């Protein structure tokens, strides 16, 4: 992660590559990118002037969203992308993510707490969780550490399902449970948090699974731990169908190119 600049609220020059193109913040009213020159950072500062003077950091930017860390808060918002299938759903997914996090607040799960939501621009702020991403440390983990972490992740999945009851016998699922979204203590390799709820969805009991974990050994460990724990959940009614997030890449829908 590279330091970008001290926050001033003014256009920034000579931005590092991983912060380049931070423009076109989405307007709440228009649900589309604002005119040129309106950077995501500026959109945040218009509504949070108290942050001016703090240090801003930009981690690697995703295909679908901007992320900026200012002080002890993390801000996320939609990013114009050639991979977006629906502009409207793309914008709404960030409100859905904040909704889910607010539903989980106070329920004892290691997730960020929402600190603010944009009124004019589409973004939200949240607390910064401790730890490092699993993909950065999994190669140095022992078999016992991997198994213990898998059990903690499975406990999280079941805990979220229990604490966010859904209609029609479905269960809330984070939806994008993969290594970059699993935070661990670099010393103990214990779970410190789960992030990125942009693909949160409601699924049947059978579909409570770690679909996106790339490390097949860890995937199998989490799957096995989930199978042991699913018995605490009532079965979903026969014929119930999972409702995955519209942004889920597994949904084979035509893409809409944002110019």
PENOR-V55531 format. One record per residue. RES is the residue in three letters. PHI is phi in degrees with one decimal (none if undefined). D_LAST is the distance of its C-alpha to the last C-alpha in whole Angstrom. Layout:
# PENOR-V55531
res={RES RES}
phi={PHI PHI}
d_last={D_LAST D_LAST}
This chain:
# PENOR-V55531
res={UNK UNK UNK UNK UNK UNK UNK UNK UNK UNK UNK UNK UNK UNK UNK UNK UNK UNK UNK UNK UNK UNK UNK UNK UNK UNK UNK UNK UNK UNK UNK UNK UNK UNK UNK UNK UNK UNK UNK UNK UNK UNK UNK UNK UNK UNK UNK UNK UNK UNK UNK UNK UNK UNK UNK UNK UNK UNK UNK UNK UNK UNK UNK UNK UNK UNK UNK UNK UNK UNK UNK UNK UNK UNK UNK UNK UNK UNK UNK UNK UNK UNK UNK UNK UNK UNK UNK UNK UNK UNK UNK UNK UNK UNK UNK UNK UNK UNK UNK UNK UNK UNK UNK UNK UNK UNK UNK UNK UNK UNK UNK UNK UNK UNK UNK UNK UNK UNK UNK UNK UNK UNK UNK UNK UNK UNK UNK UNK UNK UNK UNK UNK UNK UNK UNK UNK UNK UNK UNK UNK UNK UNK UNK UNK UNK UNK UNK UNK UNK UNK UNK UNK UNK UNK UNK UNK UNK UNK UNK UNK UNK UNK UNK UNK UNK UNK UNK UNK UNK UNK UNK UNK UNK UNK UNK UNK UNK UNK UNK UNK UNK UNK UNK UNK UNK UNK UNK UNK UNK UNK UNK UNK UNK UNK UNK UNK UNK UNK UNK UNK UNK UNK UNK UNK UNK UNK UNK UNK UNK UNK UNK UNK UNK UNK UNK UNK UNK UNK UNK UNK UNK UNK UNK UNK UNK UNK UNK UNK UNK UNK UNK UNK UNK UNK UNK UNK UNK UNK UNK UNK UNK UNK UNK UNK UNK UNK UNK UNK UNK UNK UNK UNK UNK UNK UNK UNK UNK UNK UNK}
phi={none -114.9 -63.6 -99.5 -174.3 -71.9 -66.8 -125.2 82.7 -108.4 -54.2 -105.6 -109.8 52.6 -70.4 -63.2 -55.6 -74.9 -117.5 -65.4 73.3 -80.9 -135.8 71.5 -58.5 -80.3 -85.6 -59.6 -68.8 -93.1 53.8 -152.8 -59.4 -73.8 -65.3 -59.5 94.6 -96.0 -79.6 -58.7 -60.5 -65.5 -61.9 -65.0 -67.4 -62.2 -101.3 -128.3 -62.7 -65.9 -87.5 -61.8 98.5 -77.5 -88.4 -108.0 -125.3 -118.9 -73.5 -59.0 -89.5 -82.3 -70.0 -109.1 -147.4 -91.3 -135.8 -137.6 -104.7 -124.6 62.6 -100.1 -117.4 -114.6 -116.2 -130.1 -158.6 -69.1 -119.0 -55.0 -145.6 -74.3 -97.8 -73.8 -85.7 -141.5 -60.6 -61.6 -67.9 -59.9 -69.8 -65.1 -62.2 -74.7 -70.0 -63.0 -61.5 -65.3 -59.4 -64.0 -62.0 -69.3 -63.6 -83.0 -60.9 80.1 -101.7 79.0 -104.1 -78.6 -128.9 -65.5 -102.8 -68.6 -101.8 -166.3 -134.7 -62.2 -99.7 -103.9 -99.5 -87.2 -165.3 -145.8 -110.3 -149.1 -69.8 -92.1 -87.1 -76.2 104.1 -123.0 -72.1 -58.6 -62.8 -84.9 -128.7 -64.3 -68.1 -97.2 -84.0 -79.6 -60.8 -66.1 -65.0 -65.2 -66.3 -63.9 -65.9 -58.5 -67.4 -65.9 -64.8 -62.1 -60.8 -64.2 -59.6 -67.0 -61.0 -64.7 -63.3 -74.0 -91.0 -124.1 -62.1 -118.6 -77.6 62.1 71.6 -97.1 -129.3 -70.1 -134.6 -57.5 90.6 -139.4 -79.8 -133.7 -53.3 -67.0 -104.0 -110.9 -100.7 -133.8 -73.0 -63.8 -88.2 -95.5 64.1 -89.2 -65.4 -113.9 176.5 -122.8 -126.9 65.3 -104.9 -65.2 -111.0 -56.1 -149.8 -117.4 -130.8 -73.2 -57.7 -66.4 -92.7 -74.9 -148.2 -84.9 -63.6 -105.0 -69.9 -79.7 -68.7 -65.4 -65.6 -66.9 -58.3 -65.3 -65.4 -66.8 -60.1 -64.0 -65.1 -66.2 -60.3 -69.5 -95.6 -64.4 -62.5 -75.8 -100.4 -62.0 -65.3 -71.8 -58.0 -62.1 92.7 -65.8 -123.7 -67.4 -114.8 -80.7 -64.3 -57.5 -83.6 -63.1 -64.3 -74.5 -79.4 -83.6 -119.4 -65.6 -85.8 -111.1 -86.1 -91.7 -96.5}
d_last={28 28 29 26 28 30 28 28 25 25 22 23 23 23 22 23 20 20 19 17 13 15 13 11 14 13 16 18 19 15 14 11 10 12 12 12 16 16 16 17 20 21 20 23 25 25 26 28 30 33 31 31 33 32 31 27 27 23 24 22 18 17 14 14 16 17 21 23 27 29 32 33 30 27 24 21 17 14 12 8 8 8 11 11 13 13 11 15 17 14 15 19 20 20 22 24 25 26 28 30 31 32 34 35 37 40 41 42 39 37 34 32 33 31 31 29 26 23 24 22 19 18 20 24 26 29 32 32 34 37 37 35 32 34 33 34 38 38 40 42 43 47 47 49 46 43 45 46 42 41 44 42 39 40 42 39 37 41 41 37 38 41 40 37 39 37 38 39 40 37 36 34 32 30 28 27 30 29 31 28 29 33 34 38 41 41 45 45 42 43 40 38 35 33 29 25 26 22 24 27 28 32 34 37 40 39 36 36 35 34 31 29 32 32 35 37 40 39 37 41 42 40 40 44 44 42 44 47 46 45 48 48 45 46 45 42 43 44 41 38 35 32 29 27 24 20 19 21 20 24 22 22 19 16 13 10 6 4 0}
